[in-house]
Amino acid sequence: MSGHDGTGPGPGYEERLQAFTGRELRPRTPAQDPVNQPMIRHWTEAMGDTNPVYTDPAAARATGRTGVVAPASMVQAWTMRGYAATVSPPAARTAFDELADLLDEGGYSSVVATDSEFTFERELTPGDHVAVRETVESISGEKKTGLGVGRFVTTLKTYTDQHGETVATQRWRTLRFRPAARSRPAPRPRPAINRDNAFFFDGAKQHRLLIQRCAACAALRHPPGPCCPRCNSLEWDTVEASGRGHVYSFVVNHHPRHPAFDLPYVVAVVELAEGTRLITNLTGVAPEDVGVGMPVVLDWLDADPDLTLPVFRPAPTEAP
């Protein structure tokens, strides 16, 4: 077994790791806000949950409840840290940091969630103020998995109300694993190809960037679809794009990590000279040098014999 620095774990590694069993990773931490109706409404609309007991007091009372209740599966959402807390520097190292370092020492540098098991004691109602505490329940011995050799780490999150009464528990299990060595580069994730967009990927194999065009009104559209959104015609053909455009918007991806990608990388919405936009990668430019409006030109990524994708690079600067 080799650690992240190639030196292997230090003496007494197994004992130090198992000493975390029963240890508190997160002390009781209150949610930033109490349970409230607006957040319940946002949640149910996002999830498409139309159960009226979450938003209609009369409907809730008709079921014997005193008023609206929060969806049970929202319990974790109330205690999430929020964006500002996530990006701010931590005030101090935590027990979680210590455990992550120890797992990293053993070479278990990658992580994937495997399952979550909830037990709900009672429904939450507006005004409840939830807090959560997390402890380590168990750390398994080494297991061979399809992702690599690793250990299953199980923690127990206990959710309590403003009176300290338990309202729910969550058994959360992750696999911390040592990535298996690869004899060749990881394959790029495959796009979902169907009858509507197959022409696009077939054209890409020939290094042709094809745009779908309505045969009735000549409107261009991307992504491809069976019906023209302007005139509803089902008839279409294609035109080949010039390959010129500009960056309409972009993001720099640092996560999630995937062996097929070198991080960080730029995902951009490029507006073509023809007027349609497509999501693509930018190449040949550092992330910090990308800007909205930057002129770009078409390039091609031959990912493997079966997959070619359009990418874009900065347009050459014209001499004055």
N, C-alpha and C positions, 0 to 999 in steps of 0.2 A: 504494500500500500504506500502511495506517495502523497505527500501533502501538496498544497498549492505552490510552495516554493521549491519543491523537488527534494526536500530533506526528509520527508516522512514525519509522522506524528511523534511527539515527545514521549518520555517515559510515563507509564501509568495512564495511557490514553483512554483505555476502556473505562477505568475507574473514574477518571475525571469527567468523562461523558455521562456515565450513568449517575453521577452525583447530581446531575440536573433534574433527575426524576423527582417530582414533588416540589420543585423550586418555582417560585413566583417569577414569571417573566414580565408581567404587567400588573402593578398594584391597582387597587380599585380606582377607576378613572371615570368621573361623571361625564356624560354626554355634554356637548356644548349647549344644547337647547333641550327643553322638555318636549315631550310628545305633543304635536300640534296638528290642527286640521289642515292648514295649507300644505305641509309636507306629505300628509297622508293623501291628499288629493293629487299632488304631483306624482307620487309613487304609483297610485292606482291608474292614473292616466297613462303613465309611461309603460306600465305592465299590461295595460288593457284589461284590468280587473274591474268588472262592473258590479260587483257585489254591493248592494246599497247600504249594508250595515257599516261601511267605511266612510260614507259621505252624507247619508240621509238620516238625521236623528229619529224621524218618525219610523222609518223602516227598521232601524236598530231597536227601538223600543218595542216594535211589534214582535220581535224575536225574544223578548224578555230581558234585553239589555237596558241599561239606564241611559244609554246614548251611543254615539258612534264609537267604534273601536279601531285600533290600528291593525293592519294585516300582520299576522304573526311573523311572517318572514322579514318584516321590516326591522326586527329587533336589533340586528347587527348595524343597520343603516344609522340608527340614532347615535351610535357611539363611534362612527367613523370620524377620523380626525379632520377631514376637510382639506381643501387644496392648500391654503396658506400654511397650515401646520405641517403638511407633508413636505413642502419645499423649503421650509425654514430649517436652519442648522439645528441639530439636536442640542439640548441644553447640557446633557451629560451622557456618558455611555450607560447602557442599560444591560440587564441580564440577558435580554434577547441578543444584543450585540455580542456578548461574551459567548453565548451558545453558537451563534453564527460563525464566530472566529474559530471556535473549537471544531466545528464540523468542517470548516474550510481547511483547518490543519490536517484533518484526516483525508483530505482530497475530495470531500463531498461538496463541491463548489456550485453545483446546479440544483435547482429546486423546481418541483412541480406539485401542485395541489392534487390530492387523490380523492378525498371525500370529506363531507361535512354532515354531522348528525346532530339535529336539533331536538331538544325536549322543551316543550312549552308548558309552563305552570299556570299561567293566566293571561288573559288578553290585556293589552295596554290601552289606556284611554288618554285623551288629551289632558295634559297637566302632569302625568307621570314623568318622573325624571330618572332616566335609566343610567346605570353605571356598569362597567365591565371590569372583571379581574381575570387574568389568564395565568394558568400554571401548566407545567410540563407533566403530563400523565405517564408517558413512556417513550423510550427511545429503543428501537429494535436493534438486534444484531445485524450484521451485514446480510443483505439479501441480493440475489441476482435478479435483475429486472431487464426488460427490453431496452430501457434507457441506459443501463449501466449498473454497476454494483452500488448499492446505497443503503440507507437506513430510513425507516419510517419514523417520523417524529409526530407524536400525538399530543396535542395540548387541549386543555379544557378551559373554555371561556364561561364564566358565570355572570349572568346579567341580573342585576338587582334593581329594585325601585328606590324611591326616596326614603323609604322606611327600612331599607336594608334587606327586604324580603326578596327571595329569588323568584324571578319571573320566567327565566329560561336558562338553559345550558346549551353549549355548543361544543361538541367534540370535533376538533379540526385536525386533519391528518395531512401531512406533506411528505413527499419523498425527497430526501436530500441525497443526491447521487453523484458519482464520479462519471463524467461523460465517457462513453465507450470510444476507444480510439478508432478513427476512420481511416481506411486505406485509400479513400478517394474523397474529393470534395462533396459536401452534402448537396443533394439535389434541391433545386429551387422549388418552392411550393407551386403546385399546378393551379392555373386558373380554372374556373368553372366554364367549360365550353358546351354550348348548346346549339340548337338549330338557328337561333337568332344571331349569334355572334361568331359562328364558326368561320364565316368569310373573313372576319377581321384577323383571326389567328392564321388562317391559310395564307392571307396576303402578307402577313408579317414574315412567314417562312421564306417568302420571295423578296423580302426587304421592300415591301410596298405598304404604305400606310393608307388604308382604305377607310373612307367615311361613307356611311349609309346615306342615301339620298332618296327622298320620296319621288316616285315616278309620276305622281299626279301634280304636286305643287312645287317640286324641286327643292323643298326644304331639307337642309342637312341636319342629321341628328347623331348624337353619341352620348351615352352608350347606345348600342344597337337595340332595336326593339321591333316587334312585329307590326306595329301600327304607327302611322304618322300622328304626332301630337297636335299638328296644326290642322290637318284636313281629314284625319281618320282613315286615310287610304291604307290598304294592306299591300299595295304594290310598291316595290322599291328596286333601286340599283345602287351602284357605288361610284364614287369618284376618288381619285388618288390625291392625297394631300401633298402640298408642296414641300412640307417638312420644316417650314418656318413658323415661328410663334414667339410668345413671350410668357414669362412666369406670371400667372394670375394670382396664385397664392402657394404657400409651401409650409411644410413642417420638417423639423430635423428629428429623426427617430433615434433614440438611444435604447429603447426597450420596445417590445420584448426581444431578448437575445435569440438569435437563430443561426445555426452554423452555416447557412447558405449566404448570410449577409455579413459584410464588414461594417461594424458600427463606428461612428454614427453614419447614417445615410439620409439623403434628402428625398422626400416624397413631395412632388409638386403637382399642382393643377396647371397645365399648360394650355393657354388659349392659342389655337392654331390661327394662321392667317385667314383661313376659310371661315372662322367664327365659332367652330365647335371647340369644346374643351375635353381634355382627357387627363386622367390621373396616371402619373409616370414617375420614374426615377430620374434624377439629374446626375450626370457623370462629368468627370473632368473639372470639378470645381469644389473648393472647400466649402463646407456648410456656412461658415461665417462670411463668405463672399457672395452668397446668393441673395438676391433682392427682388421684391415685387416689381414687375415691369422689365426685368432683364431679358434681352433678346436671346433666344435659344434656337438651335437647329437639331434636326432629327439625327439620331444615331441608332445603332442596332445592337442588342444583346443576344448573342446566340448562346442561350443558357445550356442547351444540350441538343442532340440531333432532332428531338421532337418538339422543342420549344424555342421560339424566337420572339423577343419582346421589343417594342419601340421604347427607347430612352432618349433623353435630350441632353445636350451639352451647350455651353455658352457659345453664342454665335461669334465668329471671328470678327475682331475689331478692324473696321475699314481704315485704311491709311488716309490721313487728311489730304 
